Amino acid sequence: MKALKSLLIDDLLQRVNASPFLFVVDYTGLKVDKFAELRKRLSAVGAEIHVFKNNLVKKAAEKAGFPGELGAHLTGQSAYVTGAKDVCAAAKTMKNFAAEFEKPVMKVGILDGKLLDAAAIKALADLPAREVLLAQLLGVLQAPASKLVRTLNEPAASLARVLKAKGEQ
């Protein structure tokens, strides 16, 4: 039995170390078919949800070096969401699913080793998609260059407009 627990802890530790985030959710009252639907939706965004015993997660969290406050939230029926891709997409999927079915309830999360409360995870879910954020960043980076080009181009454009107006007279 002890060897089995050790294997489970190692498996969980491997999942947690491979993921930049960990969400802890309370899935009390969630039917099996709805849980399967949640798994499918999370899989579409590169995330997974698993159920482990809370004491095994506490031991794996200690080994991973997570904040000690996480243990206080590991009570009741808890499921654990991890993923290798976009944390915002996983948070958005969880938020949308909870809005649709009123379950699961977000307890706490870990992002890059820092503890997040449910409100912070909701804020992550409200962020635009990664591609939109990259496009906005690109626009901000290109703005000074485009202003410079317009400024350098304006004297020549003004001269061309004056000459055209003169030519039309």
Secondary structure, DSSP 8 states (H G I E B T S, - for coil): -HHHHHHHHHHHHHHHHH-SEEEEEE-TT--HHHHHHHHHHHHHTTEEEEE--HHHHHHHHHHHT--GGGGGG--SSEEEEEESS-HHHHHHHHHHHHHHHS--EEEEEEETTEEEEHHHHHHHHHS--HHHHHHHHHHHHHHHHHHHHHHHHHHHHHHHHHHHHHHH-
